[in-house]
Amino acid sequence: MNPVSASLKKKLVDQFVEQLGWTVDEAENFIERSDLRELAFVIAMLQLQIKYQCRVL
């Protein structure tokens, strides 16, 4: 199990569902089975996606 707090996990699940179209189960399973490097990579990609979307608008 990785050391992600419950509040951070909820925020990540919400972002994965909203931005990536994942189900809550998919997001929770990804967070549980991923190490911090994998989570950091996905979070960075989300930030880039959001930044790019803001520029396009």
C-alpha positions in Angstrom: 0.0 0.0 0.0 1.3 3.5 -0.8 1.4 6.3 1.7 -1.4 8.4 0.0 -3.6 10.1 2.6 -7.3 9.6 2.4 -8.0 13.3 1.5 -5.4 13.2 -1.3 -6.7 9.9 -2.5 -10.2 11.4 -2.8 -8.9 14.4 -4.7 -7.0 12.2 -7.1 -10.0 9.9 -7.7 -12.1 13.0 -8.4 -9.5 14.3 -10.9 -9.0 10.9 -12.6 -12.8 10.5 -13.0 -13.3 14.0 -14.3 -10.2 14.5 -16.5 -9.6 10.9 -17.7 -13.1 9.5 -17.7 -12.1 6.6 -15.4 -14.7 5.0 -13.1 -14.2 5.5 -9.4 -13.1 1.8 -9.1 -10.5 2.2 -11.8 -9.1 5.3 -10.2 -9.0 3.8 -6.7 -7.4 0.5 -8.0 -4.8 2.5 -9.9 -3.9 4.6 -6.8 -3.7 1.4 -4.6 -1.4 -0.5 -6.9 0.8 2.3 -8.1 4.0 3.5 -6.5 4.6 7.2 -5.9 6.6 7.6 -9.2 3.7 6.3 -11.3 1.2 8.6 -9.4 3.5 11.6 -9.9 3.8 10.9 -13.6 0.0 10.7 -14.1 -0.5 13.8 -12.0 2.1 15.7 -14.1 0.3 14.6 -17.3 -3.0 15.8 -15.9 -1.5 19.2 -15.1 -0.1 19.4 -18.7 -3.4 18.4 -20.1 -5.3 21.0 -18.0 -2.7 23.7 -18.9 -3.0 22.9 -22.6 -6.8 23.0 -22.5 -6.7 26.4 -20.8 -4.5 27.7 -23.6 -6.8 26.3 -26.3 -9.8 28.0 -24.8 
